Amino acid sequence: CSGHHASIYELAKLIFSHVDIDFDEVYRESKQYLRASDITFSFGAPANLRDLSVDVAIEPQELVNKLMGDLMR
């Protein structure tokens, strides 16, 4: 719930670029795993997180940088 939209595909591309792998070279879409009930767009209300003193305005690239930085330690 950051107020910024990013698909799982976009987040995966950011993560793979962090480790110098071209996501589009290894990604293969398979229709067999898609479900009729899957949603195409989802969002949350970040206002509820402000009470927890969480920075809710983080952009997808910054989020991936932080997560990958923690993993690479």
mmCIF file of the N, C-alpha and C atoms, coordinates in Angstrom:
data_MODEL
# 
_entry.id   MODEL 
# 
loop_
_atom_site.group_PDB 
_atom_site.id 
_atom_site.type_symbol 
_atom_site.label_atom_id 
_atom_site.label_alt_id 
_atom_site.label_comp_id 
_atom_site.label_asym_id 
_atom_site.label_entity_id 
_atom_site.label_seq_id 
_atom_site.pdbx_PDB_ins_code 
_atom_site.Cartn_x 
_atom_site.Cartn_y 
_atom_site.Cartn_z 
_atom_site.occupancy 
_atom_site.B_iso_or_equiv 
_atom_site.pdbx_formal_charge 
_atom_site.auth_seq_id 
_atom_site.auth_comp_id 
_atom_site.auth_asym_id 
_atom_site.auth_atom_id 
_atom_site.pdbx_PDB_model_num 
ATOM 1   N N  . CYS A 1 1  ? 0.834   -1.196  0.000   1.00 0.00 ? 1  CYS A N  1 
ATOM 2   C CA . CYS A 1 1  ? 0.000   0.000   0.000   1.00 0.00 ? 1  CYS A CA 1 
ATOM 3   C C  . CYS A 1 1  ? 0.871   1.248   0.000   1.00 0.00 ? 1  CYS A C  1 
ATOM 4   N N  . SER A 1 2  ? 1.509   1.521   -1.079  1.00 0.00 ? 2  SER A N  1 
ATOM 5   C CA . SER A 1 2  ? 2.413   2.660   -1.123  1.00 0.00 ? 2  SER A CA 1 
ATOM 6   C C  . SER A 1 2  ? 1.835   3.856   -1.863  1.00 0.00 ? 2  SER A C  1 
ATOM 7   N N  . GLY A 1 3  ? 0.702   3.676   -2.512  1.00 0.00 ? 3  GLY A N  1 
ATOM 8   C CA . GLY A 1 3  ? 0.169   4.739   -3.337  1.00 0.00 ? 3  GLY A CA 1 
ATOM 9   C C  . GLY A 1 3  ? 0.749   4.718   -4.740  1.00 0.00 ? 3  GLY A C  1 
ATOM 10  N N  . HIS A 1 4  ? 1.656   3.786   -4.994  1.00 0.00 ? 4  HIS A N  1 
ATOM 11  C CA . HIS A 1 4  ? 2.279   3.617   -6.314  1.00 0.00 ? 4  HIS A CA 1 
ATOM 12  C C  . HIS A 1 4  ? 1.873   2.255   -6.861  1.00 0.00 ? 4  HIS A C  1 
ATOM 13  N N  . HIS A 1 5  ? 1.478   2.223   -8.116  1.00 0.00 ? 5  HIS A N  1 
ATOM 14  C CA . HIS A 1 5  ? 1.072   0.962   -8.734  1.00 0.00 ? 5  HIS A CA 1 
ATOM 15  C C  . HIS A 1 5  ? 2.272   0.274   -9.367  1.00 0.00 ? 5  HIS A C  1 
ATOM 16  N N  . ALA A 1 6  ? 2.399   -1.012  -9.138  1.00 0.00 ? 6  ALA A N  1 
ATOM 17  C CA . ALA A 1 6  ? 3.408   -1.836  -9.809  1.00 0.00 ? 6  ALA A CA 1 
ATOM 18  C C  . ALA A 1 6  ? 2.878   -3.257  -9.873  1.00 0.00 ? 6  ALA A C  1 
ATOM 19  N N  . SER A 1 7  ? 2.928   -3.843  -11.038 1.00 0.00 ? 7  SER A N  1 
ATOM 20  C CA . SER A 1 7  ? 2.476   -5.225  -11.186 1.00 0.00 ? 7  SER A CA 1 
ATOM 21  C C  . SER A 1 7  ? 3.553   -6.180  -10.680 1.00 0.00 ? 7  SER A C  1 
ATOM 22  N N  . ILE A 1 8  ? 3.169   -7.421  -10.471 1.00 0.00 ? 8  ILE A N  1 
ATOM 23  C CA . ILE A 1 8  ? 4.141   -8.441  -10.078 1.00 0.00 ? 8  ILE A CA 1 
ATOM 24  C C  . ILE A 1 8  ? 5.220   -8.560  -11.161 1.00 0.00 ? 8  ILE A C  1 
ATOM 25  N N  . TYR A 1 9  ? 4.810   -8.475  -12.414 1.00 0.00 ? 9  TYR A N  1 
ATOM 26  C CA . TYR A 1 9  ? 5.753   -8.513  -13.545 1.00 0.00 ? 9  TYR A CA 1 
ATOM 27  C C  . TYR A 1 9  ? 6.776   -7.376  -13.422 1.00 0.00 ? 9  TYR A C  1 
ATOM 28  N N  . GLU A 1 10 ? 6.300   -6.163  -13.148 1.00 0.00 ? 10 GLU A N  1 
ATOM 29  C CA . GLU A 1 10 ? 7.204   -5.016  -13.023 1.00 0.00 ? 10 GLU A CA 1 
ATOM 30  C C  . GLU A 1 10 ? 8.144   -5.173  -11.832 1.00 0.00 ? 10 GLU A C  1 
ATOM 31  N N  . LEU A 1 11 ? 7.622   -5.659  -10.708 1.00 0.00 ? 11 LEU A N  1 
ATOM 32  C CA . LEU A 1 11 ? 8.472   -5.875  -9.535  1.00 0.00 ? 11 LEU A CA 1 
ATOM 33  C C  . LEU A 1 11 ? 9.517   -6.954  -9.812  1.00 0.00 ? 11 LEU A C  1 
ATOM 34  N N  . ALA A 1 12 ? 9.111   -8.019  -10.500 1.00 0.00 ? 12 ALA A N  1 
ATOM 35  C CA . ALA A 1 12 ? 10.065  -9.077  -10.844 1.00 0.00 ? 12 ALA A CA 1 
ATOM 36  C C  . ALA A 1 12 ? 11.181  -8.530  -11.728 1.00 0.00 ? 12 ALA A C  1 
ATOM 37  N N  . LYS A 1 13 ? 10.835  -7.697  -12.698 1.00 0.00 ? 13 LYS A N  1 
ATOM 38  C CA . LYS A 1 13 ? 11.854  -7.097  -13.565 1.00 0.00 ? 13 LYS A CA 1 
ATOM 39  C C  . LYS A 1 13 ? 12.850  -6.271  -12.755 1.00 0.00 ? 13 LYS A C  1 
ATOM 40  N N  . LEU A 1 14 ? 12.353  -5.502  -11.792 1.00 0.00 ? 14 LEU A N  1 
ATOM 41  C CA . LEU A 1 14 ? 13.226  -4.691  -10.946 1.00 0.00 ? 14 LEU A CA 1 
ATOM 42  C C  . LEU A 1 14 ? 14.155  -5.574  -10.113 1.00 0.00 ? 14 LEU A C  1 
ATOM 43  N N  . ILE A 1 15 ? 13.607  -6.640  -9.555  1.00 0.00 ? 15 ILE A N  1 
ATOM 44  C CA . ILE A 1 15 ? 14.408  -7.545  -8.731  1.00 0.00 ? 15 ILE A CA 1 
ATOM 45  C C  . ILE A 1 15 ? 15.491  -8.233  -9.565  1.00 0.00 ? 15 ILE A C  1 
ATOM 46  N N  . PHE A 1 16 ? 15.112  -8.744  -10.733 1.00 0.00 ? 16 PHE A N  1 
ATOM 47  C CA . PHE A 1 16 ? 16.088  -9.421  -11.586 1.00 0.00 ? 16 PHE A CA 1 
ATOM 48  C C  . PHE A 1 16 ? 17.178  -8.465  -12.050 1.00 0.00 ? 16 PHE A C  1 
ATOM 49  N N  . SER A 1 17 ? 16.812  -7.217  -12.334 1.00 0.00 ? 17 SER A N  1 
ATOM 50  C CA . SER A 1 17 ? 17.827  -6.252  -12.773 1.00 0.00 ? 17 SER A CA 1 
ATOM 51  C C  . SER A 1 17 ? 18.827  -5.968  -11.660 1.00 0.00 ? 17 SER A C  1 
ATOM 52  N N  . HIS A 1 18 ? 18.384  -6.132  -10.424 1.00 0.00 ? 18 HIS A N  1 
ATOM 53  C CA . HIS A 1 18 ? 19.270  -5.918  -9.273  1.00 0.00 ? 18 HIS A CA 1 
ATOM 54  C C  . HIS A 1 18 ? 20.407  -6.933  -9.240  1.00 0.00 ? 18 HIS A C  1 
ATOM 55  N N  . VAL A 1 19 ? 20.187  -8.108  -9.797  1.00 0.00 ? 19 VAL A N  1 
ATOM 56  C CA . VAL A 1 19 ? 21.212  -9.156  -9.816  1.00 0.00 ? 19 VAL A CA 1 
ATOM 57  C C  . VAL A 1 19 ? 21.711  -9.415  -11.246 1.00 0.00 ? 19 VAL A C  1 
ATOM 58  N N  . ASP A 1 20 ? 21.542  -8.402  -12.107 1.00 0.00 ? 20 ASP A N  1 
ATOM 59  C CA . ASP A 1 20 ? 22.045  -8.430  -13.490 1.00 0.00 ? 20 ASP A CA 1 
ATOM 60  C C  . ASP A 1 20 ? 21.556  -9.620  -14.309 1.00 0.00 ? 20 ASP A C  1 
ATOM 61  N N  . ILE A 1 21 ? 20.281  -9.936  -14.189 1.00 0.00 ? 21 ILE A N  1 
ATOM 62  C CA . ILE A 1 21 ? 19.652  -10.967 -15.021 1.00 0.00 ? 21 ILE A CA 1 
ATOM 63  C C  . ILE A 1 21 ? 18.554  -10.296 -15.822 1.00 0.00 ? 21 ILE A C  1 
ATOM 64  N N  . ASP A 1 22 ? 18.548  -10.512 -17.127 1.00 0.00 ? 22 ASP A N  1 
ATOM 65  C CA . ASP A 1 22 ? 17.519  -9.949  -17.991 1.00 0.00 ? 22 ASP A CA 1 
ATOM 66  C C  . ASP A 1 22 ? 16.239  -10.770 -17.831 1.00 0.00 ? 22 ASP A C  1 
ATOM 67  N N  . PHE A 1 23 ? 15.295  -10.230 -17.108 1.00 0.00 ? 23 PHE A N  1 
ATOM 68  C CA . PHE A 1 23 ? 14.054  -10.944 -16.800 1.00 0.00 ? 23 PHE A CA 1 
ATOM 69  C C  . PHE A 1 23 ? 13.350  -11.405 -18.062 1.00 0.00 ? 23 PHE A C  1 
ATOM 70  N N  . ASP A 1 24 ? 13.329  -10.578 -19.095 1.00 0.00 ? 24 ASP A N  1 
ATOM 71  C CA . ASP A 1 24 ? 12.616  -10.936 -20.324 1.00 0.00 ? 24 ASP A CA 1 
ATOM 72  C C  . ASP A 1 24 ? 13.250  -12.135 -21.046 1.00 0.00 ? 24 ASP A C  1 
ATOM 73  N N  . GLU A 1 25 ? 14.516  -12.411 -20.767 1.00 0.00 ? 25 GLU A N  1 
ATOM 74  C CA . GLU A 1 25 ? 15.165  -13.586 -21.369 1.00 0.00 ? 25 GLU A CA 1 
ATOM 75  C C  . GLU A 1 25 ? 14.755  -14.886 -20.682 1.00 0.00 ? 25 GLU A C  1 
ATOM 76  N N  . VAL A 1 26 ? 14.395  -14.813 -19.417 1.00 0.00 ? 26 VAL A N  1 
ATOM 77  C CA . VAL A 1 26 ? 14.062  -16.035 -18.673 1.00 0.00 ? 26 VAL A CA 1 
ATOM 78  C C  . VAL A 1 26 ? 12.578  -16.193 -18.400 1.00 0.00 ? 26 VAL A C  1 
ATOM 79  N N  . TYR A 1 27 ? 11.816  -15.124 -18.555 1.00 0.00 ? 27 TYR A N  1 
ATOM 80  C CA . TYR A 1 27 ? 10.372  -15.161 -18.265 1.00 0.00 ? 27 TYR A CA 1 
ATOM 81  C C  . TYR A 1 27 ? 9.620   -15.843 -19.400 1.00 0.00 ? 27 TYR A C  1 
ATOM 82  N N  . ARG A 1 28 ? 8.768   -16.774 -19.030 1.00 0.00 ? 28 ARG A N  1 
ATOM 83  C CA . ARG A 1 28 ? 7.892   -17.447 -19.986 1.00 0.00 ? 28 ARG A CA 1 
ATOM 84  C C  . ARG A 1 28 ? 6.488   -17.462 -19.401 1.00 0.00 ? 28 ARG A C  1 
ATOM 85  N N  . GLU A 1 29 ? 5.552   -16.846 -20.086 1.00 0.00 ? 29 GLU A N  1 
ATOM 86  C CA . GLU A 1 29 ? 4.167   -16.828 -19.614 1.00 0.00 ? 29 GLU A CA 1 
ATOM 87  C C  . GLU A 1 29 ? 3.477   -18.108 -20.044 1.00 0.00 ? 29 GLU A C  1 
ATOM 88  N N  . SER A 1 30 ? 2.732   -18.691 -19.139 1.00 0.00 ? 30 SER A N  1 
ATOM 89  C CA . SER A 1 30 ? 1.988   -19.901 -19.439 1.00 0.00 ? 30 SER A CA 1 
ATOM 90  C C  . SER A 1 30 ? 0.530   -19.680 -19.067 1.00 0.00 ? 30 SER A C  1 
ATOM 91  N N  . LYS A 1 31 ? -0.335  -19.764 -20.035 1.00 0.00 ? 31 LYS A N  1 
ATOM 92  C CA . LYS A 1 31 ? -1.769  -19.550 -19.807 1.00 0.00 ? 31 LYS A CA 1 
ATOM 93  C C  . LYS A 1 31 ? -2.361  -20.627 -18.892 1.00 0.00 ? 31 LYS A C  1 
ATOM 94  N N  . GLN A 1 32 ? -1.707  -21.772 -18.775 1.00 0.00 ? 32 GLN A N  1 
ATOM 95  C CA . GLN A 1 32 ? -2.273  -22.852 -17.963 1.00 0.00 ? 32 GLN A CA 1 
ATOM 96  C C  . GLN A 1 32 ? -2.342  -22.496 -16.481 1.00 0.00 ? 32 GLN A C  1 
ATOM 97  N N  . TYR A 1 33 ? -1.549  -21.512 -16.046 1.00 0.00 ? 33 TYR A N  1 
ATOM 98  C CA . TYR A 1 33 ? -1.557  -21.138 -14.636 1.00 0.00 ? 33 TYR A CA 1 
ATOM 99  C C  . TYR A 1 33 ? -2.468  -19.952 -14.338 1.00 0.00 ? 33 TYR A C  1 
ATOM 100 N N  . LEU A 1 34 ? -3.095  -19.382 -15.337 1.00 0.00 ? 34 LEU A N  1 
ATOM 101 C CA . LEU A 1 34 ? -4.014  -18.276 -15.123 1.00 0.00 ? 34 LEU A CA 1 
ATOM 102 C C  . LEU A 1 34 ? -5.375  -18.820 -14.701 1.00 0.00 ? 34 LEU A C  1 
ATOM 103 N N  . ARG A 1 35 ? -6.012  -18.101 -13.800 1.00 0.00 ? 35 ARG A N  1 
ATOM 104 C CA . ARG A 1 35 ? -7.328  -18.511 -13.318 1.00 0.00 ? 35 ARG A CA 1 
ATOM 105 C C  . ARG A 1 35 ? -8.356  -17.464 -13.733 1.00 0.00 ? 35 ARG A C  1 
ATOM 106 N N  . ALA A 1 36 ? -9.537  -17.916 -14.037 1.00 0.00 ? 36 ALA A N  1 
ATOM 107 C CA . ALA A 1 36 ? -10.611 -17.005 -14.439 1.00 0.00 ? 36 ALA A CA 1 
ATOM 108 C C  . ALA A 1 36 ? -10.930 -16.005 -13.322 1.00 0.00 ? 36 ALA A C  1 
ATOM 109 N N  . SER A 1 37 ? -10.682 -16.389 -12.083 1.00 0.00 ? 37 SER A N  1 
ATOM 110 C CA . SER A 1 37 ? -11.011 -15.530 -10.937 1.00 0.00 ? 37 SER A CA 1 
ATOM 111 C C  . SER A 1 37 ? -9.883  -14.558 -10.573 1.00 0.00 ? 37 SER A C  1 
ATOM 112 N N  . ASP A 1 38 ? -8.739  -14.610 -11.260 1.00 0.00 ? 38 ASP A N  1 
ATOM 113 C CA . ASP A 1 38 ? -7.642  -13.689 -10.956 1.00 0.00 ? 38 ASP A CA 1 
ATOM 114 C C  . ASP A 1 38 ? -8.065  -12.254 -11.242 1.00 0.00 ? 38 ASP A C  1 
ATOM 115 N N  . ILE A 1 39 ? -7.659  -11.354 -10.369 1.00 0.00 ? 39 ILE A N  1 
ATOM 116 C CA . ILE A 1 39 ? -7.968  -9.946  -10.577 1.00 0.00 ? 39 ILE A CA 1 
ATOM 117 C C  . ILE A 1 39 ? -6.871  -9.314  -11.424 1.00 0.00 ? 39 ILE A C  1 
ATOM 118 N N  . THR A 1 40 ? -7.214  -8.280  -12.169 1.00 0.00 ? 40 THR A N  1 
ATOM 119 C CA . THR A 1 40 ? -6.227  -7.646  -13.031 1.00 0.00 ? 40 THR A CA 1 
ATOM 120 C C  . THR A 1 40 ? -5.606  -6.416  -12.388 1.00 0.00 ? 40 THR A C  1 
ATOM 121 N N  . PHE A 1 41 ? -6.249  -5.866  -11.371 1.00 0.00 ? 41 PHE A N  1 
ATOM 122 C CA . PHE A 1 41 ? -5.722  -4.671  -10.715 1.00 0.00 ? 41 PHE A CA 1 
ATOM 123 C C  . PHE A 1 41 ? -6.163  -4.687  -9.258  1.00 0.00 ? 41 PHE A C  1 
ATOM 124 N N  . SER A 1 42 ? -5.244  -4.365  -8.364  1.00 0.00 ? 42 SER A N  1 
ATOM 125 C CA . SER A 1 42 ? -5.552  -4.337  -6.942  1.00 0.00 ? 42 SER A CA 1 
ATOM 126 C C  . SER A 1 42 ? -4.829  -3.157  -6.305  1.00 0.00 ? 42 SER A C  1 
ATOM 127 N N  . PHE A 1 43 ? -5.422  -2.592  -5.301  1.00 0.00 ? 43 PHE A N  1 
ATOM 128 C CA . PHE A 1 43 ? -4.761  -1.515  -4.584  1.00 0.00 ? 43 PHE A CA 1 
ATOM 129 C C  . PHE A 1 43 ? -5.231  -1.521  -3.139  1.00 0.00 ? 43 PHE A C  1 
ATOM 130 N N  . GLY A 1 44 ? -4.443  -0.882  -2.291  1.00 0.00 ? 44 GLY A N  1 
ATOM 131 C CA . GLY A 1 44 ? -4.793  -0.798  -0.885  1.00 0.00 ? 44 GLY A CA 1 
ATOM 132 C C  . GLY A 1 44 ? -4.825  0.655   -0.446  1.00 0.00 ? 44 GLY A C  1 
ATOM 133 N N  . ALA A 1 45 ? -5.338  0.901   0.730   1.00 0.00 ? 45 ALA A N  1 
ATOM 134 C CA . ALA A 1 45 ? -5.412  2.246   1.290   1.00 0.00 ? 45 ALA A CA 1 
ATOM 135 C C  . ALA A 1 45 ? -4.273  2.428   2.285   1.00 0.00 ? 45 ALA A C  1 
ATOM 136 N N  . PRO A 1 46 ? -3.228  3.170   1.916   1.00 0.00 ? 46 PRO A N  1 
ATOM 137 C CA . PRO A 1 46 ? -2.071  3.305   2.801   1.00 0.00 ? 46 PRO A CA 1 
ATOM 138 C C  . PRO A 1 46 ? -2.318  4.142   4.047   1.00 0.00 ? 46 PRO A C  1 
ATOM 139 N N  . ALA A 1 47 ? -3.426  4.858   4.127   1.00 0.00 ? 47 ALA A N  1 
ATOM 140 C CA . ALA A 1 47 ? -3.684  5.729   5.282   1.00 0.00 ? 47 ALA A CA 1 
ATOM 141 C C  . ALA A 1 47 ? -3.653  4.960   6.599   1.00 0.00 ? 47 ALA A C  1 
ATOM 142 N N  . ASN A 1 48 ? -4.100  3.720   6.608   1.00 0.00 ? 48 ASN A N  1 
ATOM 143 C CA . ASN A 1 48 ? -4.119  2.932   7.849   1.00 0.00 ? 48 ASN A CA 1 
ATOM 144 C C  . ASN A 1 48 ? -2.718  2.639   8.359   1.00 0.00 ? 48 ASN A C  1 
ATOM 145 N N  . LEU A 1 49 ? -1.728  2.630   7.483   1.00 0.00 ? 49 LEU A N  1 
ATOM 146 C CA . LEU A 1 49 ? -0.358  2.332   7.899   1.00 0.00 ? 49 LEU A CA 1 
ATOM 147 C C  . LEU A 1 49 ? 0.329   3.530   8.547   1.00 0.00 ? 49 LEU A C  1 
ATOM 148 N N  . ARG A 1 50 ? -0.166  4.722   8.319   1.00 0.00 ? 50 ARG A N  1 
ATOM 149 C CA . ARG A 1 50 ? 0.455   5.917   8.906   1.00 0.00 ? 50 ARG A CA 1 
ATOM 150 C C  . ARG A 1 50 ? 0.457   5.849   10.431  1.00 0.00 ? 50 ARG A C  1 
ATOM 151 N N  . ASP A 1 51 ? -0.562  5.217   10.993  1.00 0.00 ? 51 ASP A N  1 
ATOM 152 C CA . ASP A 1 51 ? -0.631  5.073   12.449  1.00 0.00 ? 51 ASP A CA 1 
ATOM 153 C C  . ASP A 1 51 ? 0.525   4.231   12.982  1.00 0.00 ? 51 ASP A C  1 
ATOM 154 N N  . LEU A 1 52 ? 1.134   3.419   12.128  1.00 0.00 ? 52 LEU A N  1 
ATOM 155 C CA . LEU A 1 52 ? 2.246   2.550   12.536  1.00 0.00 ? 52 LEU A CA 1 
ATOM 156 C C  . LEU A 1 52 ? 3.605   3.191   12.277  1.00 0.00 ? 52 LEU A C  1 
ATOM 157 N N  . SER A 1 53 ? 3.605   4.460   11.877  1.00 0.00 ? 53 SER A N  1 
ATOM 158 C CA . SER A 1 53 ? 4.830   5.197   11.544  1.00 0.00 ? 53 SER A CA 1 
ATOM 159 C C  . SER A 1 53 ? 5.610   4.513   10.432  1.00 0.00 ? 53 SER A C  1 
ATOM 160 N N  . VAL A 1 54 ? 4.893   4.026   9.433   1.00 0.00 ? 54 VAL A N  1 
ATOM 161 C CA . VAL A 1 54 ? 5.501   3.378   8.276   1.00 0.00 ? 54 VAL A CA 1 
ATOM 162 C C  . VAL A 1 54 ? 5.497   4.360   7.124   1.00 0.00 ? 54 VAL A C  1 
ATOM 163 N N  . ASP A 1 55 ? 6.616   4.460   6.400   1.00 0.00 ? 55 ASP A N  1 
ATOM 164 C CA . ASP A 1 55 ? 6.678   5.323   5.216   1.00 0.00 ? 55 ASP A CA 1 
ATOM 165 C C  . ASP A 1 55 ? 5.863   4.669   4.110   1.00 0.00 ? 55 ASP A C  1 
ATOM 166 N N  . VAL A 1 56 ? 4.675   5.203   3.849   1.00 0.00 ? 56 VAL A N  1 
ATOM 167 C CA . VAL A 1 56 ? 3.786   4.581   2.873   1.00 0.00 ? 56 VAL A CA 1 
ATOM 168 C C  . VAL A 1 56 ? 3.976   5.144   1.471   1.00 0.00 ? 56 VAL A C  1 
ATOM 169 N N  . ALA A 1 57 ? 4.869   6.095   1.296   1.00 0.00 ? 57 ALA A N  1 
ATOM 170 C CA . ALA A 1 57 ? 5.038   6.734   -0.005  1.00 0.00 ? 57 ALA A CA 1 
ATOM 171 C C  . ALA A 1 57 ? 6.235   6.177   -0.788  1.00 0.00 ? 57 ALA A C  1 
ATOM 172 N N  . ILE A 1 58 ? 6.668   4.989   -0.470  1.00 0.00 ? 58 ILE A N  1 
ATOM 173 C CA . ILE A 1 58 ? 7.842   4.419   -1.113  1.00 0.00 ? 58 ILE A CA 1 
ATOM 174 C C  . ILE A 1 58 ? 7.506   3.962   -2.543  1.00 0.00 ? 58 ILE A C  1 
ATOM 175 N N  . GLU A 1 59 ? 8.367   4.309   -3.479  1.00 0.00 ? 59 GLU A N  1 
ATOM 176 C CA . GLU A 1 59 ? 8.167   3.912   -4.876  1.00 0.00 ? 59 GLU A CA 1 
ATOM 177 C C  . GLU A 1 59 ? 8.688   2.496   -5.083  1.00 0.00 ? 59 GLU A C  1 
ATOM 178 N N  . PRO A 1 60 ? 8.177   1.791   -6.099  1.00 0.00 ? 60 PRO A N  1 
ATOM 179 C CA . PRO A 1 60 ? 8.584   0.396   -6.335  1.00 0.00 ? 60 PRO A CA 1 
ATOM 180 C C  . PRO A 1 60 ? 10.110  0.211   -6.425  1.00 0.00 ? 60 PRO A C  1 
ATOM 181 N N  . GLN A 1 61 ? 10.810  1.086   -7.136  1.00 0.00 ? 61 GLN A N  1 
ATOM 182 C CA . GLN A 1 61 ? 12.264  0.941   -7.266  1.00 0.00 ? 61 GLN A CA 1 
ATOM 183 C C  . GLN A 1 61 ? 12.949  1.062   -5.915  1.00 0.00 ? 61 GLN A C  1 
ATOM 184 N N  . GLU A 1 62 ? 12.520  2.007   -5.101  1.00 0.00 ? 62 GLU A N  1 
ATOM 185 C CA . GLU A 1 62 ? 13.114  2.181   -3.777  1.00 0.00 ? 62 GLU A CA 1 
ATOM 186 C C  . GLU A 1 62 ? 12.818  0.977   -2.880  1.00 0.00 ? 62 GLU A C  1 
ATOM 187 N N  . LEU A 1 63 ? 11.612  0.446   -2.964  1.00 0.00 ? 63 LEU A N  1 
ATOM 188 C CA . LEU A 1 63 ? 11.251  -0.746  -2.194  1.00 0.00 ? 63 LEU A CA 1 
ATOM 189 C C  . LEU A 1 63 ? 12.152  -1.919  -2.556  1.00 0.00 ? 63 LEU A C  1 
ATOM 190 N N  . VAL A 1 64 ? 12.324  -2.159  -3.841  1.00 0.00 ? 64 VAL A N  1 
ATOM 191 C CA . VAL A 1 64 ? 13.185  -3.260  -4.288  1.00 0.00 ? 64 VAL A CA 1 
ATOM 192 C C  . VAL A 1 64 ? 14.625  -3.014  -3.850  1.00 0.00 ? 64 VAL A C  1 
ATOM 193 N N  . ASN A 1 65 ? 15.109  -1.787  -3.959  1.00 0.00 ? 65 ASN A N  1 
ATOM 194 C CA . ASN A 1 65 ? 16.471  -1.472  -3.517  1.00 0.00 ? 65 ASN A CA 1 
ATOM 195 C C  . ASN A 1 65 ? 16.660  -1.813  -2.037  1.00 0.00 ? 65 ASN A C  1 
ATOM 196 N N  . LYS A 1 66 ? 15.674  -1.452  -1.211  1.00 0.00 ? 66 LYS A N  1 
ATOM 197 C CA . LYS A 1 66 ? 15.772  -1.741  0.221   1.00 0.00 ? 66 LYS A CA 1 
ATOM 198 C C  . LYS A 1 66 ? 15.730  -3.243  0.490   1.00 0.00 ? 66 LYS A C  1 
ATOM 199 N N  . LEU A 1 67 ? 14.784  -3.928  -0.145  1.00 0.00 ? 67 LEU A N  1 
ATOM 200 C CA . LEU A 1 67 ? 14.654  -5.376  0.077   1.00 0.00 ? 67 LEU A CA 1 
ATOM 201 C C  . LEU A 1 67 ? 15.898  -6.124  -0.394  1.00 0.00 ? 67 LEU A C  1 
ATOM 202 N N  . MET A 1 68 ? 16.378  -5.781  -1.561  1.00 0.00 ? 68 MET A N  1 
ATOM 203 C CA . MET A 1 68 ? 17.552  -6.474  -2.107  1.00 0.00 ? 68 MET A CA 1 
ATOM 204 C C  . MET A 1 68 ? 18.807  -6.118  -1.309  1.00 0.00 ? 68 MET A C  1 
ATOM 205 N N  . GLY A 1 69 ? 18.882  -4.888  -0.834  1.00 0.00 ? 69 GLY A N  1 
ATOM 206 C CA . GLY A 1 69 ? 20.011  -4.487  0.008   1.00 0.00 ? 69 GLY A CA 1 
ATOM 207 C C  . GLY A 1 69 ? 20.068  -5.315  1.281   1.00 0.00 ? 69 GLY A C  1 
ATOM 208 N N  . ASP A 1 70 ? 18.906  -5.553  1.879   1.00 0.00 ? 70 ASP A N  1 
ATOM 209 C CA . ASP A 1 70 ? 18.847  -6.383  3.079   1.00 0.00 ? 70 ASP A CA 1 
ATOM 210 C C  . ASP A 1 70 ? 19.233  -7.822  2.798   1.00 0.00 ? 70 ASP A C  1 
ATOM 211 N N  . LEU A 1 71 ? 18.820  -8.344  1.650   1.00 0.00 ? 71 LEU A N  1 
ATOM 212 C CA . LEU A 1 71 ? 19.136  -9.729  1.291   1.00 0.00 ? 71 LEU A CA 1 
ATOM 213 C C  . LEU A 1 71 ? 20.609  -9.920  0.967   1.00 0.00 ? 71 LEU A C  1 
ATOM 214 N N  . MET A 1 72 ? 21.251  -8.902  0.427   1.00 0.00 ? 72 MET A N  1 
ATOM 215 C CA . MET A 1 72 ? 22.638  -9.029  -0.025  1.00 0.00 ? 72 MET A CA 1 
ATOM 216 C C  . MET A 1 72 ? 23.651  -8.823  1.101   1.00 0.00 ? 72 MET A C  1 
ATOM 217 N N  . ARG A 1 73 ? 23.189  -8.502  2.292   1.00 0.00 ? 73 ARG A N  1 
ATOM 218 C CA . ARG A 1 73 ? 24.126  -8.271  3.412   1.00 0.00 ? 73 ARG A CA 1 
ATOM 219 C C  . ARG A 1 73 ? 24.746  -9.547  3.863   1.00 0.00 ? 73 ARG A C  1 
# 
